[in-house]
Amino acid sequence: MRDRRAPSRLPTRLSRLTSRRRRPLAVLWLLLLVVAGWQAAPLPGLLSGGGWYVPDSGSAVAAERLTDGFDGRGATSLTLVIEDTRHRAGDPAFEARVRGAAEAVLGDDTLRASGGYGYTTLTGDRARAAFLGDDDRTALVRVGSELDDGTARRLLPGIQDRLSRQYEPQGLRVSLVSQAALWGEVNHLSERGLILAELVTLPLILLVLLLLFRSVAAALAALLVGVSSVVFALAVLALVARHTELSVFVQNAATMLGLGVGVDYSLFMIMRFKSELPAGGGPLSREDRERALARTLRTSGETVVASGITIVAAMSTLFLVDLSVIQSMALGVVVVVAFSVLTSVL
């Protein structure tokens, strides 16, 4: 005959382990958190801004063919726009300044230019006129780069910032214009917005938790669950990103959902644990804490696990979408929710 008490053995054993070995487990947890943070630090540099093409689709084939068969085009095509606010075309200073800026950009090691065609490469006023703005101050050069689309979207915002800082004091506005540059800047602004959102929301979350629990320890524990889930998830994603393409949006998905789900699950656990403690406010024995923790794991713990499995199963269906950016976000959600369940239960 089946022992009906069997399902309760795991929560009881786990409650005894976490109660009697809480200090070593806390030290181990903090050490793992530090290692995970170190592992997750390079993640932004490993992510790709691409992933928007469905493999073997018409758009993917067209984009691939555009990179071949055109002299100097490269994997990514850009337009270098140079505006001289101090001189006009025909002035020797204009020619020298524009040519110097164009050669510097084409020689940039980070851009990996494969060639250029435009105002600075042509001779004759008629040929160059097609690459000169109506204001006689703006020159255009078509630039081919060996950077793939995803890498270009990740690196171009940094290259643009560097060019702006270098040439604007000289009265030159040097810009790299392309679809990759546009979406790269969108991704860059998204990352900056995510950082700002974290700086704003974390203190607000802590304030709400303090008002809810009336306990600094409980509030910090709930916040630590969310932060730990995100850090561990980003560490795993950094390992994956070293071997396969992951979109920059995986970081946004993991961070935003990880904080929300982690704090939410910790609320279930902590509130249930407090309700299971003996009334009276007197000193608690180890048995009281273990009993309350075991009951918490059997009730709210099972709820958290069931909820996490449901989210993971639902988000896993997005892996059926043959689009890297969608699969990346799904992976971020699956990993961070799994760690949220683990941290909440432990």
QUILIN-V537224 format. One record per residue. N is the residue number from 1. RES is the residue in one small letter. OMEGA is omega in radians with two decimals (* if undefined). D_FIRST is the distance of its C-alpha to the first C-alpha in Angstrom with 1 decimal. Layout:
n=N res=RES omega=OMEGA d_first=D_FIRST
n=N res=RES omega=OMEGA d_first=D_FIRST
This chain:
n=1 res=m omega=-3.07 d_first=0.0
n=2 res=r omega=3.12 d_first=3.8
n=3 res=d omega=-3.11 d_first=6.5
n=4 res=r omega=3.14 d_first=9.0
n=5 res=r omega=-3.08 d_first=11.7
n=6 res=a omega=-3.12 d_first=11.6
n=7 res=p omega=-3.08 d_first=14.3
n=8 res=s omega=-3.06 d_first=16.5
n=9 res=r omega=-3.11 d_first=16.9
n=10 res=l omega=3.08 d_first=19.5
n=11 res=p omega=3.14 d_first=21.8
n=12 res=t omega=3.13 d_first=21.7
n=13 res=r omega=3.14 d_first=22.6
n=14 res=l omega=3.12 d_first=25.2
n=15 res=s omega=3.10 d_first=26.7
n=16 res=r omega=-3.14 d_first=27.1
n=17 res=l omega=-3.09 d_first=28.7
n=18 res=t omega=3.13 d_first=31.1
n=19 res=s omega=-3.04 d_first=32.0
n=20 res=r omega=-3.14 d_first=32.7
n=21 res=r omega=-3.03 d_first=34.3
n=22 res=r omega=-3.12 d_first=36.0
n=23 res=r omega=3.07 d_first=39.5
n=24 res=p omega=3.13 d_first=38.9
n=25 res=l omega=3.11 d_first=36.8
n=26 res=a omega=3.10 d_first=39.7
n=27 res=v omega=3.12 d_first=42.3
n=28 res=l omega=3.14 d_first=40.4
n=29 res=w omega=3.13 d_first=40.0
n=30 res=l omega=3.10 d_first=43.7
n=31 res=l omega=3.09 d_first=44.6
n=32 res=l omega=3.13 d_first=42.6
n=33 res=l omega=3.10 d_first=44.2
n=34 res=v omega=3.12 d_first=47.6
n=35 res=v omega=3.13 d_first=46.9
n=36 res=a omega=3.10 d_first=45.6
n=37 res=g omega=3.09 d_first=48.7
n=38 res=w omega=-3.14 d_first=51.0
n=39 res=q omega=-3.08 d_first=49.2
n=40 res=a omega=-3.05 d_first=49.5
n=41 res=a omega=-3.11 d_first=53.2
n=42 res=p omega=-3.01 d_first=54.6
n=43 res=l omega=-3.11 d_first=52.6
n=44 res=p omega=3.13 d_first=55.5
n=45 res=g omega=-3.13 d_first=57.7
n=46 res=l omega=-3.05 d_first=55.1
n=47 res=l omega=-3.11 d_first=54.5
n=48 res=s omega=3.06 d_first=56.5
n=49 res=g omega=-3.12 d_first=58.4
n=50 res=g omega=-3.13 d_first=58.0
n=51 res=g omega=-3.07 d_first=55.2
n=52 res=w omega=-3.14 d_first=56.7
n=53 res=y omega=3.02 d_first=57.4
n=54 res=v omega=-3.12 d_first=55.0
n=55 res=p omega=3.11 d_first=55.3
n=56 res=d omega=3.06 d_first=57.7
n=57 res=s omega=3.13 d_first=58.7
n=58 res=g omega=-3.14 d_first=62.3
n=59 res=s omega=3.12 d_first=62.7
n=60 res=a omega=3.13 d_first=61.1
n=61 res=v omega=3.13 d_first=63.4
n=62 res=a omega=3.12 d_first=66.5
n=63 res=a omega=3.14 d_first=65.7
n=64 res=e omega=-3.12 d_first=65.4
n=65 res=r omega=3.12 d_first=68.6
n=66 res=l omega=-3.13 d_first=70.5
n=67 res=t omega=-3.12 d_first=70.0
n=68 res=d omega=3.03 d_first=71.7
n=69 res=g omega=3.11 d_first=75.2
n=70 res=f omega=-3.06 d_first=76.8
n=71 res=d omega=3.07 d_first=79.0
n=72 res=g omega=-3.08 d_first=77.8
n=73 res=r omega=3.13 d_first=75.1
n=74 res=g omega=-3.11 d_first=72.0
n=75 res=a omega=-3.14 d_first=68.3
n=76 res=t omega=3.14 d_first=69.2
n=77 res=s omega=-3.13 d_first=72.4
n=78 res=l omega=3.00 d_first=73.9
n=79 res=t omega=3.09 d_first=77.1
n=80 res=l omega=-3.13 d_first=78.8
n=81 res=v omega=-3.13 d_first=80.8
n=82 res=i omega=3.12 d_first=83.5
n=83 res=e omega=3.11 d_first=85.5
n=84 res=d omega=-3.09 d_first=88.5
n=85 res=t omega=-3.08 d_first=89.4
n=86 res=r omega=-3.07 d_first=92.7
n=87 res=h omega=3.13 d_first=94.3
n=88 res=r omega=3.10 d_first=94.9
n=89 res=a omega=-3.07 d_first=95.0
n=90 res=g omega=3.06 d_first=98.3
n=91 res=d omega=3.13 d_first=98.4
n=92 res=p omega=3.12 d_first=98.1
n=93 res=a omega=3.11 d_first=95.8
n=94 res=f omega=-3.12 d_first=93.4
n=95 res=e omega=-3.09 d_first=93.3
n=96 res=a omega=-3.10 d_first=92.7
n=97 res=r omega=-3.13 d_first=90.0
n=98 res=v omega=-3.14 d_first=88.1
n=99 res=r omega=3.13 d_first=88.4
n=100 res=g omega=3.12 d_first=87.2
n=101 res=a omega=-3.13 d_first=84.1
n=102 res=a omega=3.13 d_first=83.3
n=103 res=e omega=3.12 d_first=83.7
n=104 res=a omega=3.13 d_first=81.5
n=105 res=v omega=3.14 d_first=78.7
n=106 res=l omega=3.12 d_first=79.0
n=107 res=g omega=-3.13 d_first=78.9
n=108 res=d omega=-3.10 d_first=75.8
n=109 res=d omega=-3.12 d_first=73.3
n=110 res=t omega=-3.11 d_first=70.3
n=111 res=l omega=-3.14 d_first=71.5
n=112 res=r omega=-3.13 d_first=72.1
n=113 res=a omega=3.11 d_first=74.8
n=114 res=s omega=3.13 d_first=75.7
n=115 res=g omega=3.12 d_first=79.0
n=116 res=g omega=-3.14 d_first=80.9
n=117 res=y omega=-3.14 d_first=83.3
n=118 res=g omega=-2.99 d_first=85.4
n=119 res=y omega=-3.04 d_first=88.1
n=120 res=t omega=-3.11 d_first=88.3
n=121 res=t omega=-3.07 d_first=88.2
n=122 res=l omega=3.05 d_first=90.8
n=123 res=t omega=-3.12 d_first=94.6
n=124 res=g omega=-3.08 d_first=96.9
n=125 res=d omega=-3.09 d_first=96.9
n=126 res=r omega=-3.13 d_first=96.0
n=127 res=a omega=-3.09 d_first=92.9
n=128 res=r omega=-3.09 d_first=91.8
n=129 res=a omega=-3.14 d_first=92.4
n=130 res=a omega=-3.12 d_first=89.2
n=131 res=f omega=3.12 d_first=87.2
n=132 res=l omega=-3.13 d_first=89.3
n=133 res=g omega=3.13 d_first=88.5
n=134 res=d omega=3.14 d_first=91.0
n=135 res=d omega=-3.12 d_first=91.5
n=136 res=d omega=3.12 d_first=92.7
n=137 res=r omega=-3.02 d_first=90.4
n=138 res=t omega=3.13 d_first=87.1
n=139 res=a omega=-3.11 d_first=86.6
n=140 res=l omega=3.05 d_first=83.7
n=141 res=v omega=3.06 d_first=82.3
n=142 res=r omega=-3.04 d_first=79.6
n=143 res=v omega=3.01 d_first=77.2
n=144 res=g omega=-3.11 d_first=74.7
n=145 res=s omega=3.11 d_first=71.8
n=146 res=e omega=3.10 d_first=69.5
n=147 res=l omega=3.03 d_first=66.7
n=148 res=d omega=-3.01 d_first=63.9
n=149 res=d omega=-3.11 d_first=63.2
n=150 res=g omega=3.13 d_first=60.1
n=151 res=t omega=3.12 d_first=61.8
n=152 res=a omega=-3.14 d_first=65.0
n=153 res=r omega=-3.13 d_first=63.2
n=154 res=r omega=-3.02 d_first=61.8
n=155 res=l omega=-3.03 d_first=65.0
n=156 res=l omega=3.10 d_first=67.8
n=157 res=p omega=3.11 d_first=67.4
n=158 res=g omega=3.10 d_first=67.9
n=159 res=i omega=3.13 d_first=70.9
n=160 res=q omega=3.10 d_first=72.4
n=161 res=d omega=-3.14 d_first=72.1
n=162 res=r omega=3.12 d_first=73.9
n=163 res=l omega=3.14 d_first=76.7
n=164 res=s omega=3.13 d_first=77.2
n=165 res=r omega=-3.06 d_first=77.6
n=166 res=q omega=-2.96 d_first=79.9
n=167 res=y omega=-3.13 d_first=82.3
n=168 res=e omega=3.06 d_first=82.4
n=169 res=p omega=3.13 d_first=84.6
n=170 res=q omega=-3.13 d_first=87.0
n=171 res=g omega=3.11 d_first=87.3
n=172 res=l omega=3.04 d_first=85.2
n=173 res=r omega=-3.07 d_first=82.1
n=174 res=v omega=-3.06 d_first=80.1
n=175 res=s omega=3.02 d_first=77.1
n=176 res=l omega=-3.02 d_first=74.7
n=177 res=v omega=3.07 d_first=73.9
n=178 res=s omega=3.06 d_first=71.3
n=179 res=q omega=3.12 d_first=68.1
n=180 res=a omega=3.12 d_first=66.2
n=181 res=a omega=3.13 d_first=68.2
n=182 res=l omega=-3.11 d_first=67.4
n=183 res=w omega=3.04 d_first=63.7
n=184 res=g omega=3.10 d_first=63.7
n=185 res=e omega=3.07 d_first=65.3
n=186 res=v omega=3.11 d_first=62.8
n=187 res=n omega=-3.14 d_first=59.9
n=188 res=h omega=3.10 d_first=61.8
n=189 res=l omega=3.10 d_first=62.3
n=190 res=s omega=3.12 d_first=58.6
n=191 res=e omega=3.12 d_first=57.7
n=192 res=r omega=3.10 d_first=60.2
n=193 res=g omega=3.11 d_first=58.9
n=194 res=l omega=3.11 d_first=55.4
n=195 res=i omega=3.13 d_first=56.6
n=196 res=l omega=3.13 d_first=58.6
n=197 res=a omega=3.12 d_first=55.6
n=198 res=e omega=-3.14 d_first=53.4
n=199 res=l omega=-3.14 d_first=56.2
n=200 res=v omega=-3.00 d_first=56.5
n=201 res=t omega=-3.09 d_first=52.8
n=202 res=l omega=3.07 d_first=51.4
n=203 res=p omega=3.12 d_first=53.5
n=204 res=l omega=3.09 d_first=52.8
n=205 res=i omega=-3.14 d_first=49.0
n=206 res=l omega=3.11 d_first=49.3
n=207 res=l omega=3.12 d_first=51.5
n=208 res=v omega=3.13 d_first=49.0
n=209 res=l omega=3.09 d_first=46.1
n=210 res=l omega=3.12 d_first=48.3
n=211 res=l omega=-3.09 d_first=49.1
n=212 res=l omega=-3.05 d_first=45.5
n=213 res=f omega=-3.03 d_first=43.9
n=214 res=r omega=-3.10 d_first=47.0
n=215 res=s omega=3.12 d_first=45.8
n=216 res=v omega=-3.12 d_first=47.4
n=217 res=a omega=-3.13 d_first=44.3
n=218 res=a omega=3.14 d_first=42.0
n=219 res=a omega=3.13 d_first=44.6
n=220 res=l omega=3.11 d_first=45.1
n=221 res=a omega=3.13 d_first=41.4
n=222 res=a omega=3.13 d_first=41.0
n=223 res=l omega=3.14 d_first=44.1
n=224 res=l omega=3.09 d_first=43.0
n=225 res=v omega=-3.14 d_first=39.8
n=226 res=g omega=-3.13 d_first=42.0
n=227 res=v omega=3.13 d_first=44.6
n=228 res=s omega=3.13 d_first=42.2
n=229 res=s omega=-3.12 d_first=40.4
n=230 res=v omega=-3.10 d_first=43.9
n=231 res=v omega=3.13 d_first=45.1
n=232 res=f omega=-3.14 d_first=42.1
n=233 res=a omega=3.14 d_first=42.2
n=234 res=l omega=3.09 d_first=46.0
n=235 res=a omega=3.11 d_first=45.6
n=236 res=v omega=3.14 d_first=43.2
n=237 res=l omega=3.08 d_first=45.6
n=238 res=a omega=3.08 d_first=48.5
n=239 res=l omega=-3.14 d_first=46.9
n=240 res=v omega=-3.07 d_first=46.3
n=241 res=a omega=3.10 d_first=49.9
n=242 res=r omega=-3.06 d_first=51.3
n=243 res=h omega=3.14 d_first=50.1
n=244 res=t omega=-3.10 d_first=50.2
n=245 res=e omega=3.04 d_first=52.2
n=246 res=l omega=3.14 d_first=50.8
n=247 res=s omega=3.10 d_first=52.7
n=248 res=v omega=-3.10 d_first=54.0
n=249 res=f omega=3.09 d_first=52.0
n=250 res=v omega=3.13 d_first=48.8
n=251 res=q omega=3.10 d_first=49.8
n=252 res=n omega=-3.10 d_first=50.5
n=253 res=a omega=-3.10 d_first=47.2
n=254 res=a omega=-3.08 d_first=45.2
n=255 res=t omega=-3.08 d_first=47.2
n=256 res=m omega=-3.10 d_first=47.4
n=257 res=l omega=-3.13 d_first=43.8
n=258 res=g omega=3.11 d_first=42.4
n=259 res=l omega=-3.10 d_first=44.2
n=260 res=g omega=-3.10 d_first=43.2
n=261 res=v omega=-3.12 d_first=39.5
n=262 res=g omega=3.12 d_first=39.2
n=263 res=v omega=-3.13 d_first=40.8
n=264 res=d omega=3.13 d_first=38.9
n=265 res=y omega=3.14 d_first=35.5
n=266 res=s omega=3.08 d_first=36.6
n=267 res=l omega=3.09 d_first=37.6
n=268 res=f omega=-3.04 d_first=34.1
n=269 res=m omega=-3.06 d_first=32.7
n=270 res=i omega=3.14 d_first=35.6
n=271 res=m omega=3.13 d_first=35.9
n=272 res=r omega=3.13 d_first=32.2
n=273 res=f omega=3.13 d_first=32.4
n=274 res=k omega=-3.13 d_first=35.4
n=275 res=s omega=-3.14 d_first=33.9
n=276 res=e omega=3.13 d_first=30.9
n=277 res=l omega=3.13 d_first=33.3
n=278 res=p omega=3.12 d_first=34.1
n=279 res=a omega=3.07 d_first=37.2
n=280 res=g omega=3.07 d_first=40.4
n=281 res=g omega=3.13 d_first=41.6
n=282 res=g omega=3.12 d_first=41.4
n=283 res=p omega=-3.10 d_first=40.6
n=284 res=l omega=3.07 d_first=37.0
n=285 res=s omega=3.10 d_first=35.0
n=286 res=r omega=3.14 d_first=32.9
n=287 res=e omega=3.11 d_first=29.8
n=288 res=d omega=-3.12 d_first=31.0
n=289 res=r omega=-3.13 d_first=31.7
n=290 res=e omega=3.12 d_first=28.3
n=291 res=r omega=3.13 d_first=26.5
n=292 res=a omega=-3.13 d_first=28.7
n=293 res=l omega=3.12 d_first=28.3
n=294 res=a omega=3.11 d_first=24.5
n=295 res=r omega=3.10 d_first=24.6
n=296 res=t omega=-3.14 d_first=27.3
n=297 res=l omega=-3.13 d_first=25.3
n=298 res=r omega=-3.10 d_first=22.3
n=299 res=t omega=-3.12 d_first=24.8
n=300 res=s omega=3.11 d_first=28.1
n=301 res=g omega=3.10 d_first=26.9
n=302 res=e omega=3.09 d_first=24.5
n=303 res=t omega=3.14 d_first=27.5
n=304 res=v omega=-3.14 d_first=29.8
n=305 res=v omega=3.13 d_first=27.6
n=306 res=a omega=3.11 d_first=27.2
n=307 res=s omega=3.14 d_first=30.9
n=308 res=g omega=3.12 d_first=31.9
n=309 res=i omega=3.13 d_first=29.9
n=310 res=t omega=3.14 d_first=31.6
n=311 res=i omega=3.14 d_first=35.0
n=312 res=v omega=-3.14 d_first=34.6
n=313 res=a omega=-3.13 d_first=33.5
n=314 res=a omega=-3.12 d_first=36.4
n=315 res=m omega=3.13 d_first=38.9
n=316 res=s omega=3.10 d_first=37.9
n=317 res=t omega=3.13 d_first=39.3
n=318 res=l omega=3.06 d_first=42.7
n=319 res=f omega=3.08 d_first=42.5
n=320 res=l omega=3.10 d_first=43.3
n=321 res=v omega=-3.05 d_first=46.8
n=322 res=d omega=-3.14 d_first=49.1
n=323 res=l omega=-3.00 d_first=51.0
n=324 res=s omega=-3.08 d_first=50.8
n=325 res=v omega=3.10 d_first=51.4
n=326 res=i omega=3.13 d_first=48.5
n=327 res=q omega=3.11 d_first=46.1
n=328 res=s omega=3.12 d_first=47.2
n=329 res=m omega=3.09 d_first=46.5
n=330 res=a omega=3.12 d_first=43.1
n=331 res=l omega=3.12 d_first=42.3
n=332 res=g omega=-3.14 d_first=43.6
n=333 res=v omega=-3.11 d_first=41.3
n=334 res=v omega=-3.09 d_first=38.2
n=335 res=v omega=-3.05 d_first=38.8
n=336 res=v omega=3.10 d_first=39.8
n=337 res=v omega=3.09 d_first=36.9
n=338 res=a omega=3.11 d_first=34.4
n=339 res=f omega=3.09 d_first=36.1
n=340 res=s omega=3.08 d_first=36.2
n=341 res=v omega=-3.11 d_first=32.5
n=342 res=l omega=-3.11 d_first=32.2
n=343 res=t omega=3.14 d_first=35.0
n=344 res=s omega=-3.11 d_first=33.7
n=345 res=v omega=-3.12 d_first=30.2
n=346 res=l omega=* d_first=31.7
